[in-house]
Amino acid sequence: MIDLKFLRENPDTVRESQRTRGEDPALVDQLLAADSARRDAIKKADDLRSEQKALGKKIGQADPSERPALLEGSQQLKARVKEAEEEQKTAEEQVNDLQMKLSNVVEGAPAGGEDDFVVLEHVGTPPEFDFEPKDHLELGETLGLIDMKRGTKVGGARFYYLTGAGALLQLGMLTLAAQKATSAGFQLMIPPVLVRPEIMAGTGFLGDHAEEIYYLERDDLYLVGTSEVALAGYHKDEIIDLSEGPRKYAGWSSCFRREAGSYGKDTRGILRVHQFDKLEMFVYCKPEEAAAQHQALLDMEREMLAAVEVPYRIIDVAGGDLGASAARKFDTEAWVPTQNTYRELTSTSNCTTFQGRRLQTRYRDENGKPQVVATLNGTLATTRWLVAILENNQQADGSVVVPEALRPFVGQEVLEPKK
């Protein structure tokens, strides 16, 4: 949630952020009005409690003949205090509800929707084939890497098996990412994939995209769509030490997404599936360090993409395509030859203090005063990378050259078609 002090002092900035996102700026005025009512309710309750305390002293000092009338007044005042405290509680709940609906304030992202991104950079050159390239699923099946048919038989649509060298490719890619992350000072974590509602809500995932999330009603738990959720909840309700720099974690987990609303879209292969593995970076830092940490996460992604040898571009995601918690997001998109376009491989988001405030995660400033942390996240490797690796490294005979950095994990330089 956003800082109410910032909202009061910069309402036009927050209204403009809402417009950039394509969301309702009237929510800003509703929250301002609710905040004003809350502060009035707090003052009313405080004044009545002070009056009650003063009356208590007066009763203690009064003559016995005066006490009955004073006690009667005390009972009436007690009822008014209780009523005022109920009003305060209702006003605070109204503010909290509206705060939870308001997305983070956009910082520097272009306005518009999904197609209004700005391309920042192209890295690498898309391959030119002198043969008709195969898509990743055909390559995966002929090379014995992917089994969609049995995945569908066992789990339903959008499920799959990674088999043989396909499994080794994924494990190698994720292990390489884990090695790079730990070398860069990230603490490797294998977090829970089931989280409580307050953790999911705290990260901002129970808004417009709640239908994407698997919910286990019997247990009142959510399956995570990214280990960002569990890592964000790791320091909930804590004051953490940032005196020696940001806290950096790298979470390796399976992730689950319902893909609600994507019926008929990307149904072939493993580009858009219900279950996948991912290594996600997560950073806690002081707010003034967040922009620099965002660039550092993007640089980590650059390094990893260079290692798996795929051409890609970096885009600045438009405000209307940001998640509720992100103030700014950069995506990297790899070239997919058979689709003749770029498709998302990673994203890195600066969530400023939005998640920290929801999850009550703080640090102490140089004066020892608790302040809200900033949080950031970024993908370092995930299952869908196999799509770009296979398609960009294929050869005319149907084989695929294994990127050099992954060969120690796969044990082969070239994956040959099964005979």
Backbone hydrogen bonds in HBPLUS format (Angstrom, degrees):
<---DONOR---> <-ACCEPTOR-->    atom                        ^
c    i                          cat <-CA-CA->   ^        H-A-AA   ^      H-
h    n   atom  resd res      DA  || num        DHA   H-A  angle D-A-AA Bond
n    s   type  num  typ     dist DA aas  dist angle  dist       angle   num
A0007-LEU N   A0003-ASP O   2.97 MM   4  6.30 155.2  2.04 148.6 156.2     1
A0008-ARG N   A0004-LEU O   2.91 MM   4  6.17 160.9  1.94 152.9 156.4     2
A0009-GLU N   A0005-LYS O   3.07 MM   4  6.26 157.7  2.12 147.8 153.7     3
A0010-ASN N   A0006-PHE O   2.77 MM   4  5.74 136.2  1.96 147.7 159.4     4
A0013-THR N   A0010-ASN O   3.14 MM   3  5.37 123.0  2.48 103.4 117.1     5
A0014-VAL N   A0010-ASN O   3.27 MM   4  6.63 157.1  2.32 154.3 160.2     6
A0015-ARG N   A0011-PRO O   2.90 MM   4  6.16 155.5  1.96 148.9 156.3     7
A0016-GLU N   A0012-ASP O   2.90 MM   4  6.07 158.8  1.95 145.9 151.5     8
A0017-SER N   A0013-THR O   2.96 MM   4  6.19 148.1  2.07 140.0 149.2     9
A0018-GLN N   A0014-VAL O   3.00 MM   4  6.28 154.7  2.06 146.7 152.6    10
A0019-ARG N   A0015-ARG O   3.01 MM   4  6.40 153.2  2.08 146.7 154.0    11
A0020-THR N   A0016-GLU O   2.85 MM   4  6.12 155.0  1.91 149.3 156.5    12
A0021-ARG N   A0017-SER O   3.01 MM   4  6.28 146.9  2.12 145.9 154.4    13
A0022-GLY N   A0018-GLN O   3.06 MM   4  6.17 116.6  2.48 133.0 149.1    14
A0023-GLU N   A0018-GLN O   2.73 MM   5  4.88 155.4  1.79 160.9 154.5    15
A0022-GLY N   A0019-ARG O   2.99 MM   3  4.88 142.6  2.13  96.1 107.8    16
A0027-LEU N   A0024-ASP O   3.34 MM   3  5.96 162.6  2.37 112.5 116.9    17
A0028-VAL N   A0025-PRO O   3.00 MM   3  5.60 147.4  2.11 114.1 122.1    18
A0030-GLN N   A0026-ALA O   3.05 MM   4  6.38 153.7  2.12 149.3 157.3    19
A0031-LEU N   A0027-LEU O   2.97 MM   4  6.14 154.4  2.03 143.9 150.1    20
A0032-LEU N   A0028-VAL O   2.92 MM   4  6.19 155.6  1.98 147.3 154.6    21
A0033-ALA N   A0029-ASP O   2.97 MM   4  6.10 161.2  2.01 146.0 150.4    22
A0034-ALA N   A0030-GLN O   2.98 MM   4  6.17 156.4  2.04 142.5 149.4    23
A0035-ASP N   A0031-LEU O   2.79 MM   4  5.94 154.4  1.85 148.4 155.7    24
A0036-SER N   A0032-LEU O   2.96 MM   4  6.18 153.3  2.03 145.1 152.0    25
A0037-ALA N   A0033-ALA O   2.97 MM   4  6.23 158.4  2.02 147.1 153.0    26
A0038-ARG N   A0034-ALA O   2.86 MM   4  6.07 148.9  1.96 143.8 152.8    27
A0039-ARG N   A0035-ASP O   2.99 MM   4  6.24 159.9  2.03 148.9 153.2    28
A0040-ASP N   A0036-SER O   3.00 MM   4  6.26 153.5  2.07 146.6 154.1    29
A0041-ALA N   A0037-ALA O   2.92 MM   4  6.12 153.0  1.99 143.5 151.1    30
A0042-ILE N   A0038-ARG O   2.86 MM   4  6.14 152.8  1.94 150.2 157.8    31
A0043-LYS N   A0039-ARG O   3.01 MM   4  6.22 160.6  2.05 144.6 149.4    32
A0044-LYS N   A0040-ASP O   2.93 MM   4  6.14 159.7  1.97 148.4 154.2    33
A0045-ALA N   A0041-ALA O   3.00 MM   4  6.16 164.9  2.03 147.8 151.6    34
A0046-ASP N   A0042-ILE O   2.86 MM   4  6.05 160.2  1.90 150.2 156.4    35
A0047-ASP N   A0043-LYS O   2.84 MM   4  5.99 162.2  1.88 152.0 156.6    36
A0048-LEU N   A0044-LYS O   3.02 MM   4  6.23 159.7  2.06 148.2 153.7    37
A0049-ARG N   A0045-ALA O   2.96 MM   4  6.16 153.2  2.03 146.9 154.3    38
A0050-SER N   A0046-ASP O   2.96 MM   4  6.21 152.7  2.03 146.9 154.4    39
A0051-GLU N   A0047-ASP O   2.90 MM   4  6.18 154.0  1.96 145.2 152.9    40
A0052-GLN N   A0048-LEU O   2.81 MM   4  6.03 149.9  1.90 143.0 151.8    41
A0053-LYS N   A0049-ARG O   2.89 MM   4  6.12 153.1  1.96 145.1 151.9    42
A0054-ALA N   A0050-SER O   2.94 MM   4  6.20 159.3  1.98 149.1 154.4    43
A0055-LEU N   A0051-GLU O   2.92 MM   4  6.11 152.5  2.00 144.3 152.2    44
A0056-GLY N   A0052-GLN O   2.97 MM   4  6.17 149.1  2.07 142.2 150.5    45
A0057-LYS N   A0053-LYS O   3.17 MM   4  6.54 152.0  2.25 145.2 151.3    46
A0058-LYS N   A0054-ALA O   3.03 MM   4  6.30 153.7  2.10 143.4 151.0    47
A0059-ILE N   A0055-LEU O   2.89 MM   4  6.16 156.4  1.95 153.7 158.9    48
A0060-GLY N   A0056-GLY O   3.13 MM   4  6.35 155.0  2.19 142.2 148.8    49
A0061-GLN N   A0057-LYS O   3.15 MM   4  6.44 134.2  2.37 140.6 152.1    50
A0061-GLN N   A0058-LYS O   3.16 MM   3  5.20 132.6  2.39  95.5 108.0    51
A0062-ALA N   A0058-LYS O   2.96 MM   4  5.96 116.3  2.38 141.1 157.4    52
A0062-ALA N   A0059-ILE O   3.26 MM   3  5.07 149.5  2.36  96.3 105.1    53
A0066-GLU N   A0063-ASP O   2.94 MM   3  5.41 144.0  2.07 113.9 124.2    54
A0070-LEU N   A0066-GLU O   3.27 MM   4  6.49 162.6  2.31 151.5 156.6    55
A0071-LEU N   A0067-ARG O   2.71 MM   4  5.84 158.4  1.76 162.9 168.2    56
A0072-GLU N   A0068-PRO O   3.00 MM   4  6.23 151.9  2.08 144.6 151.9    57
A0073-GLY N   A0069-ALA O   3.00 MM   4  6.31 157.6  2.05 145.6 151.7    58
A0074-SER N   A0070-LEU O   2.82 MM   4  6.07 141.4  1.97 139.7 151.6    59
A0075-GLN N   A0071-LEU O   2.99 MM   4  6.32 147.7  2.10 146.1 152.7    60
A0076-GLN N   A0072-GLU O   3.15 MM   4  6.50 157.2  2.20 147.4 153.2    61
A0077-LEU N   A0073-GLY O   2.88 MM   4  6.11 156.9  1.93 147.2 154.1    62
A0078-LYS N   A0074-SER O   2.83 MM   4  6.01 149.6  1.92 143.7 152.4    63
A0079-ALA N   A0075-GLN O   3.10 MM   4  6.38 151.6  2.18 143.2 149.3    64
A0080-ARG N   A0076-GLN O   3.07 MM   4  6.43 151.3  2.15 143.7 151.7    65
A0081-VAL N   A0077-LEU O   2.85 MM   4  6.14 153.3  1.92 151.3 158.7    66
A0082-LYS N   A0078-LYS O   3.01 MM   4  6.26 161.4  2.05 147.3 152.0    67
A0083-GLU N   A0079-ALA O   2.97 MM   4  6.20 157.3  2.02 145.2 151.6    68
A0084-ALA N   A0080-ARG O   2.85 MM   4  6.06 157.1  1.90 146.6 153.2    69
A0085-GLU N   A0081-VAL O   2.86 MM   4  6.12 153.5  1.93 151.6 158.8    70
A0086-GLU N   A0082-LYS O   3.03 MM   4  6.28 148.5  2.13 144.5 152.7    71
A0087-GLU N   A0083-GLU O   2.99 MM   4  6.30 152.8  2.07 145.4 153.1    72
A0088-GLN N   A0084-ALA O   2.87 MM   4  6.14 151.3  1.96 144.2 152.5    73
A0089-LYS N   A0085-GLU O   2.93 MM   4  6.13 159.2  1.97 143.9 149.1    74
A0090-THR N   A0086-GLU O   2.95 MM   4  6.19 161.7  1.99 149.7 154.2    75
A0091-ALA N   A0087-GLU O   2.90 MM   4  6.09 159.6  1.94 147.6 153.5    76
A0092-GLU N   A0088-GLN O   2.87 MM   4  6.10 155.5  1.93 152.2 158.8    77
A0093-GLU N   A0089-LYS O   2.99 MM   4  6.20 154.1  2.06 147.0 154.0    78
A0094-GLN N   A0090-THR O   3.00 MM   4  6.24 151.4  2.08 146.0 153.7    79
A0095-VAL N   A0091-ALA O   3.07 MM   4  6.35 155.9  2.13 145.5 151.4    80
A0096-ASN N   A0092-GLU O   2.95 MM   4  6.18 163.8  1.97 148.8 153.4    81
A0097-ASP N   A0093-GLU O   2.89 MM   4  6.07 159.8  1.93 148.4 153.8    82
A0098-LEU N   A0094-GLN O   3.10 MM   4  6.31 160.8  2.14 147.1 151.6    83
A0099-GLN N   A0095-VAL O   2.82 MM   4  6.02 157.3  1.88 153.3 160.6    84
A0100-MET N   A0096-ASN O   2.96 MM   4  6.13 154.4  2.02 148.8 154.8    85
A0101-LYS N   A0098-LEU O   3.09 MM   3  5.10 137.2  2.28  96.3 108.6    86
A0102-LEU N   A0098-LEU O   3.20 MM   4  6.44 133.0  2.43 143.8 155.4    87
A0102-LEU N   A0099-GLN O   3.24 MM   3  5.30 137.4  2.43  97.7 108.9    88
A0104-ASN N   A0324-ALA O   2.83 MM 220  5.94 178.2  1.83 168.5 168.4    89
A0107-GLU N   A0327-ALA O   2.91 MM 220  5.27 165.8  1.93 130.3 129.9    90
A0319-GLY N   A0110-PRO O   2.65 MM 209  5.93 160.2  1.69 168.5 175.4    91
A0320-GLY N   A0112-GLY O   2.66 MM 208  5.28 136.6  1.84 164.9 179.9    92
A0116-ASP N   A0113-GLY O   3.04 MM   3  5.41 167.8  2.06 120.1 123.2    93
A0118-VAL N   A0316-ASP O   3.11 MM 198  5.11 157.4  2.16 135.1 141.8    94
A0316-ASP N   A0118-VAL O   2.78 MM 198  5.11 162.5  1.81 149.6 155.1    95
A0120-LEU N   A0314-ILE O   2.77 MM 194  5.50 161.0  1.81 153.5 159.5    96
A0314-ILE N   A0121-GLU O   2.85 MM 193  5.28 155.5  1.91 151.1 157.3    97
A0123-VAL N   A0312-TYR O   2.73 MM 189  5.35 171.7  1.74 171.8 168.9    98
A0312-TYR N   A0123-VAL O   2.86 MM 189  5.35 160.5  1.89 157.2 163.2    99
A0139-LEU N   A0135-ASP O   3.04 MM   4  6.30 167.1  2.06 159.1 163.2   100
A0140-GLY N   A0136-HIS O   2.74 MM   4  5.78 155.2  1.80 139.1 147.5   101
A0141-GLU N   A0137-LEU O   2.84 MM   4  6.03 151.7  1.92 149.8 156.2   102
A0142-THR N   A0138-GLU O   3.01 MM   4  6.16 168.2  2.03 150.6 153.9   103
A0143-LEU N   A0139-LEU O   2.89 MM   4  5.90 142.1  2.03 147.7 157.7   104
A0145-LEU N   A0140-GLY O   2.63 MM   5  4.63 162.3  1.66 155.9 156.6   105
A0146-ILE N   A0140-GLY O   3.14 MM   6  4.85 156.2  2.20 110.1 111.0   106
A0144-GLY N   A0141-GLU O   3.27 MM   3  5.09 157.1  2.32  96.9 103.7   107
A0418-LYS N   A0142-THR O   2.83 MM 276  6.00 171.2  1.84 167.7 166.3   108
A0163-THR N   A0145-LEU O   2.78 MM  18  4.83 163.7  1.80 125.3 131.0   109
A0147-ASP N   A0161-TYR O   2.90 MM  14  5.00 157.3  1.95 145.5 148.6   110
A0161-TYR N   A0147-ASP O   3.06 MM  14  5.00 143.7  2.20 120.5 131.5   111
A0152-THR N   A0148-MET O   2.83 MM   4  6.05 154.1  1.90 154.2 159.4   112
A0153-LYS N   A0149-LYS O   2.98 MM   4  6.24 152.5  2.05 141.8 150.1   113
A0154-VAL N   A0150-ARG O   2.98 MM   4  6.10 151.4  2.06 144.0 150.0   114
A0155-GLY N   A0151-GLY O   2.80 MM   4  5.78 167.3  1.81 151.3 155.7   115
A0156-GLY N   A0152-THR O   2.80 MM   4  4.08 134.6  2.01 108.1 119.9   116
A0274-HIS N   A0158-ARG O   3.22 MM 116  5.81 166.0  2.24 143.0 144.7   117
A0166-GLY N   A0163-THR O   2.81 MM   3  5.14 142.1  1.96 147.9 140.4   118
A0167-ALA N   A0164-GLY O   3.12 MM   3  5.54 124.6  2.44 106.6 118.1   119
A0168-LEU N   A0164-GLY O   3.19 MM   4  6.58 156.3  2.25 143.8 151.0   120
A0169-LEU N   A0165-ALA O   2.76 MM   4  5.90 149.2  1.85 142.2 150.2   121
A0170-GLN N   A0166-GLY O   3.17 MM   4  6.45 161.4  2.21 144.8 148.4   122
A0171-LEU N   A0167-ALA O   2.92 MM   4  6.16 172.7  1.92 155.2 157.6   123
A0172-GLY N   A0168-LEU O   2.74 MM   4  5.74 156.9  1.79 146.1 153.3   124
A0173-MET N   A0169-LEU O   2.90 MM   4  6.02 159.3  1.95 146.9 152.6   125
A0174-LEU N   A0170-GLN O   2.93 MM   4  6.15 167.3  1.95 157.7 160.5   126
A0175-THR N   A0171-LEU O   2.85 MM   4  5.91 152.4  1.92 142.9 151.5   127
A0176-LEU N   A0172-GLY O   2.84 MM   4  5.98 159.5  1.88 148.2 153.9   128
A0177-ALA N   A0173-MET O   3.02 MM   4  6.24 155.2  2.08 141.9 148.9   129
A0178-ALA N   A0174-LEU O   2.85 MM   4  6.11 152.3  1.93 143.3 151.2   130
A0179-GLN N   A0175-THR O   2.87 MM   4  6.13 153.8  1.93 149.2 156.2   131
A0180-LYS N   A0176-LEU O   2.95 MM   4  6.23 159.2  2.00 150.0 155.4   132
A0181-ALA N   A0177-ALA O   2.88 MM   4  6.07 156.5  1.94 148.0 154.9   133
A0182-THR N   A0178-ALA O   2.95 MM   4  6.13 167.4  1.97 150.6 153.6   134
A0183-SER N   A0179-GLN O   3.00 MM   4  6.12 152.5  2.08 143.4 151.3   135
A0184-ALA N   A0180-LYS O   3.11 MM   4  6.28 132.2  2.35 135.8 147.5   136
A0184-ALA N   A0181-ALA O   3.03 MM   3  5.10 131.7  2.27  96.8 110.3   137
A0186-PHE N   A0181-ALA O   2.97 MM   5  5.28 162.0  2.01 145.2 140.9   138
A0185-GLY N   A0182-THR O   3.14 MM   3  5.13 162.2  2.17 105.2 107.7   139
A0187-GLN N   A0248-LYS O   2.88 MM  61  6.24 166.7  1.89 138.5 139.2   140
A0250-ALA N   A0187-GLN O   2.90 MM  63  5.90 156.2  1.96 142.2 139.2   141
A0189-MET N   A0250-ALA O   2.76 MM  61  5.78 154.6  1.82 158.6 152.6   142
A0252-TRP N   A0189-MET O   2.87 MM  63  6.28 161.2  1.90 165.3 167.7   143
A0224-VAL N   A0193-VAL O   2.90 MM  31  5.34 156.9  1.95 146.3 151.5   144
A0195-VAL N   A0222-TYR O   2.87 MM  27  5.32 156.3  1.93 147.6 154.9   145
A0222-TYR N   A0195-VAL O   2.87 MM  27  5.32 165.9  1.89 154.4 159.0   146
A0199-ILE N   A0196-ARG O   3.08 MM   3  5.48 136.8  2.27 108.6 120.1   147
A0200-MET N   A0196-ARG O   3.20 MM   4  6.58 162.5  2.23 155.8 160.6   148
A0201-ALA N   A0197-PRO O   2.82 MM   4  5.99 166.7  1.84 157.3 161.3   149
A0202-GLY N   A0198-GLU O   2.98 MM   4  5.79 144.5  2.11 123.3 133.4   150
A0203-THR N   A0199-ILE O   3.25 MM   4  6.48 137.8  2.43 143.1 151.1   151
A0205-PHE N   A0200-MET O   3.38 MM   5  5.92 162.4  2.42 161.9 156.8   152
A0204-GLY N   A0201-ALA O   3.01 MM   3  5.20 151.5  2.09 105.4 114.5   153
A0210-ALA N   A0207-GLY O   3.29 MM   3  5.54 156.5  2.35 118.9 116.8   154
A0212-GLU N   A0209-HIS O   3.01 MM   3  5.57 160.1  2.05 115.8 122.3   155
A0213-ILE N   A0210-ALA O   3.08 MM   3  5.60 165.0  2.11 116.7 121.5   156
A0258-ARG N   A0212-GLU O   2.78 MM  46  4.85 175.2  1.79 139.6 140.6   157
A0223-LEU N   A0214-TYR O   3.02 MM   9  5.40 164.0  2.05 147.2 152.2   158
A0216-LEU N   A0221-LEU O   2.80 MM   5  5.31 174.1  1.81 173.4 173.5   159
A0219-ASP N   A0216-LEU O   3.06 MM   3  5.59 133.9  2.28 111.2 122.6   160
A0220-ASP N   A0216-LEU O   2.78 MM   4  5.69 123.2  2.11 147.6 164.4   161
A0221-LEU N   A0216-LEU O   3.35 MM   5  5.31 157.2  2.40 131.4 136.4   162
A0220-ASP N   A0217-GLU O   3.25 MM   3  4.85 139.0  2.43  90.8 102.3   163
A0256-PHE N   A0224-VAL O   2.82 MM  32  5.94 160.8  1.86 141.5 148.1   164
A0229-VAL N   A0226-THR O   3.26 MM   3  6.20 156.7  2.31 123.1 124.4   165
A0231-LEU N   A0227-SER O   2.97 MM   4  6.15 163.1  2.00 157.7 163.2   166
A0232-ALA N   A0228-GLU O   2.80 MM   4  5.86 149.5  1.89 147.1 154.8   167
A0233-GLY N   A0229-VAL O   3.13 MM   4  6.37 144.7  2.26 141.8 151.1   168
A0234-TYR N   A0231-LEU O   3.27 MM   3  5.03 149.8  2.37  93.8 102.6   169
A0236-LYS N   A0233-GLY O   3.15 MM   3  5.02 165.6  2.17 111.6 110.4   170
A0238-GLU N   A0235-HIS O   3.15 MM   3  5.39 135.7  2.36 142.8 134.2   171
A0237-ASP N   A0359-LEU O   2.96 MM 122  6.32 157.8  2.01 158.9 165.8   172
A0362-ARG N   A0238-GLU O   2.93 MM 124  6.34 169.4  1.94 158.1 161.7   173
A0240-ILE N   A0362-ARG O   2.69 MM 122  6.18 152.6  1.76 166.5 158.2   174
A0245-GLY N   A0242-LEU O   3.07 MM   3  5.08 165.0  2.09 109.5 111.5   175
A0247-ARG N   A0284-TYR O   2.91 MM  37  5.05 147.1  2.02 144.5 153.0   176
A0284-TYR N   A0247-ARG O   2.83 MM  37  5.05 161.7  1.86 151.4 157.3   177
A0249-TYR N   A0282-PHE O   2.80 MM  33  5.15 170.0  1.81 159.9 163.4   178
A0282-PHE N   A0249-TYR O   2.75 MM  33  5.15 149.2  1.84 157.8 157.0   179
A0251-GLY N   A0280-GLU O   2.75 MM  29  5.13 153.6  1.82 157.5 153.8   180
A0280-GLU N   A0251-GLY O   2.87 MM  29  5.13 162.2  1.90 145.5 147.2   181
A0253-SER N   A0278-LYS O   3.11 MM  25  5.80 162.6  2.14 162.2 166.6   182
A0278-LYS N   A0253-SER O   2.99 MM  25  5.80 153.8  2.06 158.8 166.5   183
A0255-CYS N   A0276-PHE O   2.64 MM  21  5.36 154.8  1.70 166.2 174.0   184
A0276-PHE N   A0255-CYS O   3.05 MM  21  5.36 152.5  2.13 142.4 149.1   185
A0257-ARG N   A0274-HIS O   2.91 MM  17  4.86 152.7  1.98 127.2 135.9   186
A0262-SER N   A0259-GLU O   3.23 MM   3  5.65 152.7  2.31 133.5 131.4   187
A0265-LYS N   A0262-SER O   2.89 MM   3  5.23 162.7  1.92 137.0 137.2   188
A0383-THR N   A0277-ASP O   3.12 MM 106  5.66 143.1  2.26 160.4 163.0   189
A0279-LEU N   A0381-ALA O   2.88 MM 102  5.36 159.6  1.92 155.4 157.2   190
A0380-LEU N   A0279-LEU O   2.88 MM 101  5.58 169.3  1.89 172.2 169.3   191
A0281-MET N   A0378-GLY O   2.69 MM  97  5.04 170.8  1.70 162.3 159.8   192
A0378-GLY N   A0281-MET O   3.01 MM  97  5.04 146.0  2.13 135.1 136.1   193
A0283-VAL N   A0376-LEU O   2.90 MM  93  5.08 161.2  1.93 141.8 145.2   194
A0376-LEU N   A0283-VAL O   2.97 MM  93  5.08 145.4  2.09 140.7 147.5   195
A0285-CYS N   A0374-ALA O   2.98 MM  89  5.30 161.2  2.02 146.2 150.0   196
A0374-ALA N   A0285-CYS O   2.84 MM  89  5.30 176.0  1.84 167.5 166.2   197
A0289-GLU N   A0286-LYS O   2.85 MM   3  5.41 156.3  1.91 120.8 128.8   198
A0290-ALA N   A0287-PRO O   3.22 MM   3  5.33 160.6  2.26 106.8 112.7   199
A0293-GLN N   A0289-GLU O   3.02 MM   4  6.22 157.4  2.07 155.3 162.6   200
A0294-HIS N   A0290-ALA O   2.86 MM   4  6.08 145.3  1.98 148.7 158.5   201
A0295-GLN N   A0291-ALA O   3.25 MM   4  6.61 155.4  2.31 145.1 149.7   202
A0296-ALA N   A0292-ALA O   3.03 MM   4  6.32 148.1  2.14 141.7 151.3   203
A0297-LEU N   A0293-GLN O   2.94 MM   4  6.23 151.7  2.02 148.7 154.8   204
A0298-LEU N   A0294-HIS O   3.09 MM   4  6.41 157.4  2.15 146.4 152.6   205
A0299-ASP N   A0295-GLN O   2.91 MM   4  6.17 150.8  1.99 145.5 153.5   206
A0300-MET N   A0296-ALA O   3.01 MM   4  6.31 145.5  2.13 141.9 151.0   207
A0301-GLU N   A0297-LEU O   3.06 MM   4  6.41 154.5  2.13 147.6 154.0   208
A0302-ARG N   A0298-LEU O   2.93 MM   4  6.26 153.2  2.00 147.3 155.1   209
A0303-GLU N   A0299-ASP O   3.03 MM   4  6.28 158.7  2.08 147.0 151.6   210
A0304-MET N   A0300-MET O   3.09 MM   4  6.38 157.6  2.14 149.1 154.7   211
A0305-LEU N   A0301-GLU O   2.92 MM   4  6.10 162.1  1.95 154.5 159.3   212
A0306-ALA N   A0302-ARG O   2.93 MM   4  6.13 152.7  2.01 149.5 156.9   213
A0307-ALA N   A0303-GLU O   3.18 MM   4  6.41 144.5  2.31 137.2 146.1   214
A0307-ALA N   A0304-MET O   3.11 MM   3  5.07 120.6  2.48  91.9 106.6   215
A0308-VAL N   A0304-MET O   3.27 MM   4  6.66 140.4  2.44 143.6 152.9   216
A0309-GLU N   A0306-ALA O   3.28 MM   3  5.11 155.0  2.34  97.0 104.2   217
A0335-TRP N   A0311-PRO O   2.93 MM  24  5.77 159.8  1.98 150.2 150.7   218
A0313-ARG N   A0333-GLU O   2.85 MM  20  5.34 147.4  1.96 141.1 151.0   219
A0333-GLU N   A0313-ARG O   2.85 MM  20  5.34 160.1  1.89 153.3 160.0   220
A0315-ILE N   A0331-ASP O   2.86 MM  16  5.31 163.9  1.88 154.6 160.0   221
A0331-ASP N   A0315-ILE O   3.04 MM  16  5.31 153.3  2.11 142.9 150.8   222
A0317-VAL N   A0329-LYS O   3.02 MM  12  5.62 159.9  2.06 161.3 166.3   223
A0321-ASP N   A0318-ALA O   2.94 MM   3  5.49 159.4  1.98 118.7 125.6   224
A0322-LEU N   A0319-GLY O   3.23 MM   3  5.32 168.0  2.25 108.6 110.8   225
A0326-ALA N   A0323-GLY O   3.23 MM   3  5.54 144.1  2.37 108.5 117.9   226
A0327-ALA N   A0350-ASN O   2.78 MM  23  5.73 171.6  1.78 156.9 159.8   227
A0350-ASN N   A0328-ARG O   2.96 MM  22  5.49 163.2  1.99 158.5 163.7   228
A0330-PHE N   A0348-THR O   2.99 MM  18  5.42 158.8  2.03 153.8 156.7   229
A0348-THR N   A0330-PHE O   2.84 MM  18  5.42 149.7  1.93 151.9 162.1   230
A0332-THR N   A0346-THR O   2.97 MM  14  5.18 157.8  2.02 129.9 135.1   231
A0345-LEU N   A0332-THR O   2.78 MM  13  5.74 172.2  1.78 158.2 155.4   232
A0346-THR N   A0332-THR O   3.26 MM  14  5.18 162.5  2.29 135.0 140.2   233
A0334-ALA N   A0343-ARG O   2.79 MM   9  5.42 131.3  2.03 165.2 149.6   234
A0343-ARG N   A0334-ALA O   2.83 MM   9  5.42 156.1  1.89 148.9 152.4   235
A0336-VAL N   A0341-THR O   2.87 MM   5  5.76 167.0  1.89 165.9 167.6   236
A0339-GLN N   A0336-VAL O   3.04 MM   3  5.54 144.8  2.16 116.1 126.6   237
A0340-ASN N   A0336-VAL O   2.95 MM   4  5.99 117.9  2.34 145.6 161.9   238
A0340-ASN N   A0337-PRO O   3.09 MM   3  4.91 144.8  2.22  95.9 106.6   239
A0379-THR N   A0347-SER O   3.11 MM  32  5.86 151.9  2.20 147.2 154.2   240
A0349-SER N   A0377-ASN O   2.84 MM  28  5.45 140.6  2.00 142.3 155.1   241
A0377-ASN N   A0349-SER O   3.08 MM  28  5.45 155.8  2.14 147.4 154.7   242
A0351-CYS N   A0375-THR O   2.95 MM  24  5.48 149.8  2.05 155.0 163.7   243
A0354-PHE N   A0351-CYS O   3.00 MM   3  5.84 147.2  2.12 152.6 156.5   244
A0375-THR N   A0352-THR O   2.92 MM  23  5.76 144.4  2.04 150.9 152.7   245
A0357-ARG N   A0353-THR O   2.91 MM   4  5.91 155.4  1.97 149.4 154.1   246
A0358-ARG N   A0354-PHE O   3.41 MM   4  6.58 157.4  2.46 135.9 141.6   247
A0359-LEU N   A0355-GLN O   2.89 MM   4  6.05 156.8  1.94 155.6 162.1   248
A0360-GLN N   A0356-GLY O   2.82 MM   4  5.62 104.7  2.39 133.3 148.6   249
A0361-THR N   A0356-GLY O   2.94 MM   5  4.91 161.4  1.97 138.9 144.8   250
A0360-GLN N   A0357-ARG O   3.42 MM   3  5.01 156.7  2.47  92.1  98.7   251
A0373-VAL N   A0361-THR O   3.18 MM  12  6.18 173.2  2.19 144.9 144.6   252
A0363-TYR N   A0371-GLN O   2.83 MM   8  5.43 150.1  1.91 151.0 161.2   253
A0371-GLN N   A0363-TYR O   2.69 MM   8  5.43 155.6  1.74 162.2 170.8   254
A0365-ASP N   A0369-LYS O   2.94 MM   4  5.45 165.0  1.97 143.5 144.0   255
A0368-GLY N   A0365-ASP O   2.84 MM   3  5.18 164.1  1.86 119.1 122.3   256
A0385-TRP N   A0382-THR O   2.97 MM   3  5.83 163.6  1.99 127.9 133.2   257
A0386-LEU N   A0383-THR O   2.96 MM   3  5.96 164.4  1.99 130.9 134.0   258
A0387-VAL N   A0384-ARG O   3.03 MM   3  5.52 144.8  2.16 110.1 118.7   259
A0389-ILE N   A0385-TRP O   2.96 MM   4  6.24 166.2  1.98 158.5 163.1   260
A0390-LEU N   A0386-LEU O   2.95 MM   4  5.90 170.6  1.96 147.5 150.2   261
A0391-GLU N   A0387-VAL O   3.16 MM   4  6.24 168.9  2.17 147.8 151.3   262
A0392-ASN N   A0388-ALA O   3.01 MM   4  5.84 163.6  2.04 146.3 151.2   263
A0393-ASN N   A0389-ILE O   3.28 MM   4  6.06 138.0  2.46 136.7 145.5   264
A0401-VAL N   A0393-ASN O   2.90 MM   8  5.36 163.2  1.93 154.6 150.5   265
A0395-GLN N   A0399-SER O   2.81 MM   4  5.37 147.7  1.91 157.6 155.6   266
A0398-GLY N   A0395-GLN O   2.94 MM   3  5.54 160.4  1.98 125.7 127.8   267
A0400-VAL N   A0415-LEU O   3.03 MM  15  5.15 151.2  2.12 137.6 146.7   268
A0415-LEU N   A0400-VAL O   2.79 MM  15  5.15 169.0  1.80 154.3 156.1   269
A0402-VAL N   A0413-GLU O   2.84 MM  11  5.26 165.5  1.86 139.8 143.9   270
A0406-LEU N   A0403-PRO O   2.90 MM   3  5.53 150.1  1.99 120.5 129.5   271
A0407-ARG N   A0404-GLU O   3.27 MM   3  5.33 152.6  2.34 102.8 110.6   272
A0409-PHE N   A0406-LEU O   3.08 MM   3  5.53 135.2  2.29 110.0 121.7   273
A0410-VAL N   A0406-LEU O   3.08 MM   4  6.31 152.7  2.16 152.8 161.3   274
A0411-GLY N   A0407-ARG O   2.73 MM   4  5.46 160.0  1.77 152.3 156.7   275
